[in-house]
Amino acid sequence: MEFERAKHVKYLNRCLGILPQSSESHDTNRMTICFFALSGLDLLDALKLNETEQKAIIDWIYAQQVEPDGENANQCGFRGSPTATESAASFNSSHITMTYT
């Protein structure tokens, strides 16, 4: 069986934008998926992002940061995706895997 590099690159790039329909249930793990997609593209020597794309990814990552506000000192870090936002305050907490990814 031959390694289909082009297909892997296409899939990993797609995961950086939107998750394939078959992976929608993993939206809460989007930070981890982003990490592995970027790592996979780098390993395949296919990580070709312009400055705008790099900034968009960096901004998205920092948008997932839950910062301390005095009441949530034990919930600070990074959440897995924007699924749980400030409108769902009880779910707006960090996730240890996403914080250390």
VMD Tcl script that builds the backbone (N, CA, C; Angstrom):
set m [mol new atoms 303]
animate dup $m
set s [atomselect $m all]
$s set {name element resname resid chain x y z} {
  {N N MET 1 A 0.838 -1.171 0.000}
  {CA C MET 1 A 0.000 0.000 0.000}
  {C C MET 1 A 0.889 1.242 0.000}
  {N N GLU 2 A 0.574 2.169 -0.837}
  {CA C GLU 2 A 1.351 3.395 -0.989}
  {C C GLU 2 A 0.799 4.509 -0.106}
  {N N PHE 3 A 1.678 5.295 0.470}
  {CA C PHE 3 A 1.283 6.428 1.304}
  {C C PHE 3 A 0.737 7.537 0.410}
  {N N GLU 4 A -0.459 7.974 0.675}
  {CA C GLU 4 A -1.127 9.002 -0.129}
  {C C GLU 4 A -0.880 10.381 0.482}
  {N N ARG 5 A 0.327 10.900 0.303}
  {CA C ARG 5 A 0.730 12.160 0.917}
  {C C ARG 5 A -0.226 13.297 0.572}
  {N N ALA 6 A -0.560 13.451 -0.688}
  {CA C ALA 6 A -1.420 14.560 -1.128}
  {C C ALA 6 A -2.782 14.518 -0.435}
  {N N LYS 7 A -3.319 13.322 -0.250}
  {CA C LYS 7 A -4.617 13.193 0.423}
  {C C LYS 7 A -4.509 13.558 1.900}
  {N N HIS 8 A -3.410 13.176 2.529}
  {CA C HIS 8 A -3.207 13.532 3.933}
  {C C HIS 8 A -3.073 15.046 4.090}
  {N N VAL 9 A -2.318 15.663 3.209}
  {CA C VAL 9 A -2.143 17.120 3.261}
  {C C VAL 9 A -3.490 17.810 3.081}
  {N N LYS 10 A -4.267 17.347 2.121}
  {CA C LYS 10 A -5.586 17.942 1.869}
  {C C LYS 10 A -6.485 17.804 3.100}
  {N N TYR 11 A -6.497 16.628 3.711}
  {CA C TYR 11 A -7.332 16.375 4.888}
  {C C TYR 11 A -6.903 17.251 6.070}
  {N N LEU 12 A -5.595 17.331 6.333}
  {CA C LEU 12 A -5.104 18.118 7.459}
  {C C LEU 12 A -5.385 19.606 7.256}
  {N N ASN 13 A -5.233 20.095 6.033}
  {CA C ASN 13 A -5.582 21.494 5.744}
  {C C ASN 13 A -7.062 21.735 5.948}
  {N N ARG 14 A -7.881 20.770 5.563}
  {CA C ARG 14 A -9.324 20.907 5.750}
  {C C ARG 14 A -9.663 20.983 7.237}
  {N N CYS 15 A -9.003 20.171 8.039}
  {CA C CYS 15 A -9.263 20.179 9.487}
  {C C CYS 15 A -8.893 21.508 10.131}
  {N N LEU 16 A -7.969 22.241 9.537}
  {CA C LEU 16 A -7.628 23.559 10.068}
  {C C LEU 16 A -8.750 24.561 9.823}
  {N N GLY 17 A -9.519 24.343 8.765}
  {CA C GLY 17 A -10.621 25.247 8.455}
  {C C GLY 17 A -11.904 24.823 9.142}
  {N N ILE 18 A -12.494 23.775 8.646}
  {CA C ILE 18 A -13.710 23.213 9.245}
  {C C ILE 18 A -13.521 21.714 9.360}
  {N N LEU 19 A -14.157 21.138 10.349}
  {CA C LEU 19 A -14.058 19.691 10.505}
  {C C LEU 19 A -14.931 19.003 9.471}
  {N N PRO 20 A -14.467 17.897 8.936}
  {CA C PRO 20 A -15.319 17.120 8.039}
  {C C PRO 20 A -16.585 16.696 8.791}
  {N N GLN 21 A -17.667 16.504 8.070}
  {CA C GLN 21 A -18.948 16.169 8.697}
  {C C GLN 21 A -18.833 14.954 9.607}
  {N N SER 22 A -18.045 13.982 9.206}
  {CA C SER 22 A -17.899 12.775 10.023}
  {C C SER 22 A -17.197 13.048 11.351}
  {N N SER 23 A -16.573 14.206 11.492}
  {CA C SER 23 A -15.846 14.552 12.722}
  {C C SER 23 A -16.505 15.666 13.516}
  {N N GLU 24 A -17.707 16.066 13.152}
  {CA C GLU 24 A -18.367 17.172 13.836}
  {C C GLU 24 A -18.540 16.937 15.331}
  {N N SER 25 A -18.698 15.695 15.732}
  {CA C SER 25 A -18.888 15.408 17.156}
  {C C SER 25 A -17.624 15.684 17.966}
  {N N HIS 26 A -16.511 15.908 17.302}
  {CA C HIS 26 A -15.239 16.184 17.987}
  {C C HIS 26 A -14.950 17.675 18.098}
  {N N ASP 27 A -15.955 18.510 17.889}
  {CA C ASP 27 A -15.736 19.954 17.913}
  {C C ASP 27 A -15.152 20.434 19.238}
  {N N THR 28 A -15.515 19.800 20.333}
  {CA C THR 28 A -14.986 20.230 21.634}
  {C C THR 28 A -13.490 19.937 21.763}
  {N N ASN 29 A -12.948 19.150 20.860}
  {CA C ASN 29 A -11.514 18.833 20.854}
  {C C ASN 29 A -10.771 19.582 19.751}
  {N N ARG 30 A -11.366 20.656 19.273}
  {CA C ARG 30 A -10.806 21.377 18.131}
  {C C ARG 30 A -9.375 21.865 18.387}
  {N N MET 31 A -9.047 22.246 19.608}
  {CA C MET 31 A -7.685 22.709 19.916}
  {C C MET 31 A -6.684 21.581 19.674}
  {N N THR 32 A -7.009 20.396 20.125}
  {CA C THR 32 A -6.130 19.248 19.917}
  {C C THR 32 A -6.041 18.895 18.440}
  {N N ILE 33 A -7.169 18.960 17.746}
  {CA C ILE 33 A -7.175 18.673 16.308}
  {C C ILE 33 A -6.299 19.684 15.573}
  {N N CYS 34 A -6.394 20.946 15.960}
  {CA C CYS 34 A -5.557 21.987 15.362}
  {C C CYS 34 A -4.078 21.672 15.590}
  {N N PHE 35 A -3.735 21.284 16.805}
  {CA C PHE 35 A -2.348 20.938 17.134}
  {C C PHE 35 A -1.839 19.808 16.237}
  {N N PHE 36 A -2.620 18.734 16.124}
  {CA C PHE 36 A -2.172 17.592 15.329}
  {C C PHE 36 A -2.197 17.877 13.834}
  {N N ALA 37 A -3.124 18.712 13.372}
  {CA C ALA 37 A -3.147 19.084 11.955}
  {C C ALA 37 A -1.904 19.892 11.605}
  {N N LEU 38 A -1.569 20.869 12.439}
  {CA C LEU 38 A -0.366 21.667 12.188}
  {C C LEU 38 A 0.891 20.805 12.276}
  {N N SER 39 A 0.945 19.929 13.274}
  {CA C SER 39 A 2.108 19.045 13.426}
  {C C SER 39 A 2.234 18.097 12.242}
  {N N GLY 40 A 1.113 17.538 11.811}
  {CA C GLY 40 A 1.124 16.623 10.664}
  {C C GLY 40 A 1.580 17.314 9.397}
  {N N LEU 41 A 1.072 18.516 9.157}
  {CA C LEU 41 A 1.501 19.270 7.974}
  {C C LEU 41 A 2.987 19.593 8.042}
  {N N ASP 42 A 3.467 19.918 9.232}
  {CA C ASP 42 A 4.889 20.203 9.398}
  {C C ASP 42 A 5.729 18.954 9.114}
  {N N LEU 43 A 5.301 17.816 9.637}
  {CA C LEU 43 A 6.025 16.559 9.396}
  {C C LEU 43 A 6.064 16.191 7.912}
  {N N LEU 44 A 4.988 16.529 7.208}
  {CA C LEU 44 A 4.912 16.234 5.777}
  {C C LEU 44 A 5.556 17.334 4.929}
  {N N ASP 45 A 6.172 18.303 5.599}
  {CA C ASP 45 A 6.787 19.452 4.939}
  {C C ASP 45 A 5.775 20.155 4.028}
  {N N ALA 46 A 4.573 20.312 4.559}
  {CA C ALA 46 A 3.492 20.927 3.792}
  {C C ALA 46 A 2.832 22.065 4.554}
  {N N LEU 47 A 3.497 22.564 5.573}
  {CA C LEU 47 A 2.941 23.653 6.373}
  {C C LEU 47 A 3.272 24.965 5.669}
  {N N LYS 48 A 2.363 25.375 4.811}
  {CA C LYS 48 A 2.568 26.575 3.989}
  {C C LYS 48 A 1.467 27.576 4.322}
  {N N LEU 49 A 1.653 28.352 5.370}
  {CA C LEU 49 A 0.671 29.348 5.779}
  {C C LEU 49 A 1.231 30.740 5.544}
  {N N ASN 50 A 0.402 31.608 4.979}
  {CA C ASN 50 A 0.842 32.994 4.830}
  {C C ASN 50 A 0.625 33.710 6.169}
  {N N GLU 51 A 1.057 34.958 6.251}
  {CA C GLU 51 A 0.965 35.695 7.519}
  {C C GLU 51 A -0.474 35.845 8.005}
  {N N THR 52 A -1.397 36.049 7.084}
  {CA C THR 52 A -2.804 36.196 7.452}
  {C C THR 52 A -3.343 34.908 8.065}
  {N N GLU 53 A -3.008 33.766 7.470}
  {CA C GLU 53 A -3.452 32.474 8.002}
  {C C GLU 53 A -2.809 32.190 9.353}
  {N N GLN 54 A -1.538 32.494 9.493}
  {CA C GLN 54 A -0.853 32.300 10.769}
  {C C GLN 54 A -1.511 33.141 11.861}
  {N N LYS 55 A -1.776 34.404 11.548}
  {CA C LYS 55 A -2.404 35.300 12.520}
  {C C LYS 55 A -3.802 34.812 12.887}
  {N N ALA 56 A -4.552 34.314 11.910}
  {CA C ALA 56 A -5.908 33.816 12.184}
  {C C ALA 56 A -5.861 32.626 13.140}
  {N N ILE 57 A -4.919 31.733 12.951}
  {CA C ILE 57 A -4.798 30.563 13.828}
  {C C ILE 57 A -4.368 31.003 15.233}
  {N N ILE 58 A -3.389 31.877 15.308}
  {CA C ILE 58 A -2.929 32.369 16.612}
  {C C ILE 58 A -4.054 33.090 17.342}
  {N N ASP 59 A -4.775 33.949 16.626}
  {CA C ASP 59 A -5.895 34.679 17.237}
  {C C ASP 59 A -6.974 33.717 17.719}
  {N N TRP 60 A -7.256 32.673 16.927}
  {CA C TRP 60 A -8.277 31.686 17.321}
  {C C TRP 60 A -7.837 30.961 18.597}
  {N N ILE 61 A -6.563 30.587 18.661}
  {CA C ILE 61 A -6.059 29.897 19.855}
  {C C ILE 61 A -6.222 30.784 21.090}
  {N N TYR 62 A -5.804 32.035 20.998}
  {CA C TYR 62 A -5.914 32.923 22.158}
  {C C TYR 62 A -7.362 33.278 22.482}
  {N N ALA 63 A -8.251 33.180 21.505}
  {CA C ALA 63 A -9.675 33.419 21.775}
  {C C ALA 63 A -10.265 32.307 22.642}
  {N N GLN 64 A -9.595 31.160 22.701}
  {CA C GLN 64 A -10.074 30.042 23.518}
  {C C GLN 64 A -9.556 30.112 24.948}
  {N N GLN 65 A -8.742 31.110 25.235}
  {CA C GLN 65 A -8.183 31.237 26.583}
  {C C GLN 65 A -9.233 31.756 27.558}
  {N N VAL 66 A -9.348 31.061 28.680}
  {CA C VAL 66 A -10.225 31.492 29.769}
  {C C VAL 66 A -9.326 32.195 30.771}
  {N N GLU 67 A -9.502 33.500 30.863}
  {CA C GLU 67 A -8.646 34.299 31.740}
  {C C GLU 67 A -9.289 34.447 33.113}
  {N N PRO 68 A -8.469 34.626 34.142}
  {CA C PRO 68 A -9.023 34.787 35.490}
  {C C PRO 68 A -9.800 36.091 35.618}
  {N N ASP 69 A -10.917 36.019 36.340}
  {CA C ASP 69 A -11.705 37.231 36.587}
  {C C ASP 69 A -12.015 37.394 38.071}
  {N N GLY 70 A -11.308 36.652 38.903}
  {CA C GLY 70 A -11.519 36.753 40.343}
  {C C GLY 70 A -12.368 35.618 40.891}
  {N N GLU 71 A -13.336 35.161 40.108}
  {CA C GLU 71 A -14.228 34.088 40.567}
  {C C GLU 71 A -13.874 32.733 39.977}
  {N N ASN 72 A -13.056 32.711 38.948}
  {CA C ASN 72 A -12.780 31.454 38.253}
  {C C ASN 72 A -11.300 31.065 38.308}
  {N N ALA 73 A -10.649 31.362 39.387}
  {CA C ALA 73 A -9.208 31.129 39.499}
  {C C ALA 73 A -8.815 29.678 39.223}
  {N N ASN 74 A -9.694 28.740 39.495}
  {CA C ASN 74 A -9.364 27.330 39.251}
  {C C ASN 74 A -9.864 26.841 37.894}
  {N N GLN 75 A -10.332 27.742 37.052}
  {CA C GLN 75 A -10.847 27.350 35.736}
  {C C GLN 75 A -10.106 28.027 34.587}
  {N N CYS 76 A -8.957 28.605 34.850}
  {CA C CYS 76 A -8.220 29.338 33.821}
  {C C CYS 76 A -7.403 28.392 32.962}
  {N N GLY 77 A -7.175 28.790 31.734}
  {CA C GLY 77 A -6.410 27.994 30.779}
  {C C GLY 77 A -7.065 28.096 29.421}
  {N N PHE 78 A -7.041 27.028 28.648}
  {CA C PHE 78 A -7.631 27.028 27.320}
  {C C PHE 78 A -8.761 26.012 27.233}
  {N N ARG 79 A -9.861 26.423 26.630}
  {CA C ARG 79 A -10.952 25.478 26.365}
  {C C ARG 79 A -10.691 24.834 25.003}
  {N N GLY 80 A -11.379 23.777 24.719}
  {CA C GLY 80 A -11.128 23.018 23.492}
  {C C GLY 80 A -11.666 23.633 22.233}
  {N N SER 81 A -12.678 24.472 22.341}
  {CA C SER 81 A -13.273 25.092 21.158}
  {C C SER 81 A -14.195 26.213 21.606}
  {N N PRO 82 A -14.716 26.983 20.665}
  {CA C PRO 82 A -15.643 28.046 21.039}
  {C C PRO 82 A -17.050 27.535 21.331}
  {N N THR 83 A -17.240 26.217 21.357}
  {CA C THR 83 A -18.559 25.638 21.618}
  {C C THR 83 A -19.105 26.136 22.949}
  {N N ALA 84 A -18.273 26.137 23.978}
  {CA C ALA 84 A -18.687 26.643 25.297}
  {C C ALA 84 A -18.128 28.045 25.441}
  {N N THR 85 A -18.987 29.024 25.344}
  {CA C THR 85 A -18.547 30.415 25.427}
  {C C THR 85 A -19.123 31.068 26.664}
  {N N GLU 86 A -18.950 32.353 26.751}
  {CA C GLU 86 A -19.406 33.077 27.930}
  {C C GLU 86 A -20.914 33.023 28.097}
  {N N SER 87 A -21.656 32.738 27.019}
  {CA C SER 87 A -23.113 32.632 27.154}
  {C C SER 87 A -23.499 31.373 27.932}
  {N N ALA 88 A -22.591 30.423 28.009}
  {CA C ALA 88 A -22.810 29.206 28.783}
  {C C ALA 88 A -21.758 29.192 29.890}
  {N N ALA 89 A -21.843 30.152 30.791}
  {CA C ALA 89 A -20.794 30.391 31.780}
  {C C ALA 89 A -20.416 29.156 32.589}
  {N N SER 90 A -21.371 28.298 32.905}
  {CA C SER 90 A -21.036 27.128 33.712}
  {C C SER 90 A -20.145 26.144 32.950}
  {N N PHE 91 A -20.128 26.241 31.614}
  {CA C PHE 91 A -19.286 25.355 30.806}
  {C C PHE 91 A -18.053 26.068 30.275}
  {N N ASN 92 A -17.911 27.333 30.605}
  {CA C ASN 92 A -16.814 28.141 30.089}
  {C C ASN 92 A -15.598 28.007 30.991}
  {N N SER 93 A -14.987 26.854 30.953}
  {CA C SER 93 A -13.793 26.644 31.762}
  {C C SER 93 A -12.734 25.966 30.911}
  {N N SER 94 A -11.537 25.977 31.420}
  {CA C SER 94 A -10.433 25.399 30.670}
  {C C SER 94 A -10.473 23.879 30.718}
  {N N HIS 95 A -9.657 23.299 29.892}
  {CA C HIS 95 A -9.526 21.851 29.812}
  {C C HIS 95 A -8.031 21.569 29.882}
  {N N ILE 96 A -7.611 20.690 30.764}
  {CA C ILE 96 A -6.188 20.489 30.996}
  {C C ILE 96 A -5.452 20.029 29.736}
  {N N THR 97 A -6.089 19.192 28.930}
  {CA C THR 97 A -5.429 18.734 27.695}
  {C C THR 97 A -5.202 19.894 26.761}
  {N N MET 98 A -6.182 20.760 26.607}
  {CA C MET 98 A -6.030 21.895 25.707}
  {C C MET 98 A -5.022 22.907 26.245}
  {N N THR 99 A -4.961 23.047 27.569}
  {CA C THR 99 A -4.043 24.006 28.176}
  {C C THR 99 A -2.594 23.584 27.957}
  {N N TYR 100 A -2.312 22.288 28.001}
  {CA C TYR 100 A -0.935 21.811 27.861}
  {C C TYR 100 A -0.601 21.298 26.477}
  {N N THR 101 A -1.545 21.372 25.523}
  {CA C THR 101 A -1.262 20.970 24.136}
  {C C THR 101 A -0.437 22.022 23.548}
}
mol reanalyze $m
mol bondsrecalc $m
mol representation Tube
mol addrep $m
